[in-house]
Amino acid sequence: MKKCYICKGILSREKIRHFHQWGDKVVLFENLEVEKCTQCGEVFLDPQTLALIDRKAEEIFSRTVPHRSITIPVVAAAE
């Protein structure tokens, strides 16, 4: 059983949504398998998952048409 590097809680395998930013571009990954702390909620990505994110993001940004697009509202904090 793996322990959280932050709080020493127990890690469990979960599928999450993960927003990944490359410069001014953002990609939403759905059903991304990660290890998540059951105590503090910290998420940990293994090297294979990070390689998948990099590969998929590069594929998406090199294509002219993304797999799917969504609209995200942008709200500025008080200036």
C-alpha positions in Angstrom: 0.0 0.0 0.0 1.5 3.3 -1.1 1.4 6.4 1.2 0.9 10.1 0.4 4.2 12.0 0.1 2.5 15.0 1.7 0.5 13.7 4.7 1.3 10.0 4.7 -2.4 9.1 4.0 -3.3 6.1 1.9 -3.2 6.4 -1.9 -5.9 4.9 -4.1 -6.2 4.5 -7.8 -8.9 6.8 -9.3 -9.9 8.2 -12.6 -10.2 12.0 -12.7 -10.6 15.0 -14.9 -7.3 16.9 -15.3 -6.8 20.3 -16.9 -3.3 20.5 -18.5 -1.9 23.9 -19.6 0.7 24.3 -22.4 1.5 28.0 -22.6 -1.8 29.7 -23.4 -3.5 26.4 -24.4 -5.5 24.2 -22.1 -6.4 20.5 -22.6 -9.0 18.6 -20.5 -8.1 15.0 -19.9 -11.0 12.8 -18.8 -10.7 9.4 -17.2 -7.1 9.9 -16.4 -5.9 7.2 -14.0 -3.9 8.7 -11.0 -3.1 7.9 -7.4 -5.1 10.2 -5.1 -4.7 10.5 -1.3 -7.8 9.4 0.6 -6.9 11.8 3.4 -5.7 15.2 1.8 -6.8 14.7 -1.8 -3.4 15.3 -3.3 -3.1 13.8 -6.8 0.1 12.0 -8.1 0.8 11.2 -11.7 3.2 8.4 -12.6 5.8 8.8 -15.3 3.7 6.8 -17.8 0.7 9.0 -17.3 2.9 12.2 -17.7 4.3 10.8 -20.9 0.7 10.1 -22.1 -0.3 13.7 -21.3 2.7 15.1 -23.2 2.1 12.8 -26.2 -1.7 13.5 -26.4 -1.3 17.3 -25.9 1.3 17.4 -28.7 -1.0 15.4 -31.0 -3.9 17.7 -30.2 -2.0 21.0 -30.8 -0.4 19.7 -34.1 -3.9 18.9 -35.5 -6.0 21.6 -37.0 -9.2 20.1 -35.5 -9.3 18.9 -31.9 -11.0 15.7 -30.8 -13.7 17.8 -29.0 -13.9 21.4 -27.8 -15.5 22.9 -24.7 -16.1 26.5 -23.6 -14.7 27.6 -20.3 -15.7 30.9 -18.6 -12.8 33.1 -17.6 -13.3 35.2 -14.4 -10.6 37.7 -13.4 -10.0 38.3 -9.7 -10.5 41.8 -8.3 -7.9 44.0 -10.0 
